[in-house]
């Protein structure tokens, strides 16, 4: 009985996340098929842009670019880079259902992390690291990277 309740709860959560993310996340302006398919130059551009913005955001939040002793807009941009640039870049591609679901969850989870963590730990790098861990953790969960195959 608990496994059927657990499955129903997961399905309900998935529907809520998908509906919420589709309301706020960027989407195609037309009803045509997504042209950003694997193998196209645009697909590669979005993928490189997504991961490069993650790395650049880390450098900014760790104060490696534009070093300054005080909090500034660059460090703030670095802290939010995964939500502002990485997730939308990867979300815009034509990707698998599981990857799209992971990105939907991340689109909702990362702002929560970025707002809640500074109440307890005022550190740009810690917030960026939490976002990065959430990113790869969500991918590992939704893409099945940690599942055992027998």
Phi, psi and omega in degrees: 000318183294328179290326178288324176293318179298317179295319179294320178296317178299318181294319178296317178298317179300317180295317180296315180297316181296317180294316180294314180295321181290338177287320187254335183284156178296145178216167181296145181275352179233170180271008181281165179295145180299123181281353183270074183259156179306139180098346179270158179296321181295323176300314179296319179300312181296321181293313179296317179300318180298308183285327177294322179292330176294314180293316178297320177299321177296316179297321179290315183290331176275005175066033179272336175249142181052055184300138182203144183283339183256157173300139179216177184296328181294317179291324177295317177298320178298318180298320183268001189300324182293322179283320185282326188239312185294305183299311179296324179296315180286328180292330183287343180283161172277099185239176183295161180300319180292320178293318178298321178294318177299317180292326175298314178299316181296323180300331179266327184285317186299316177299325177297314178299315185292337178267321185282316185303316181298342174293332183254330184214107184274080183214119177300315180298323180295319179295316179298318178297319178298319177297319180294317177297318178298318180300305183288328176295318179294318177297317180299319181290307187284330181270354177074029182295332185260003180284140177278139175248132182244000000 
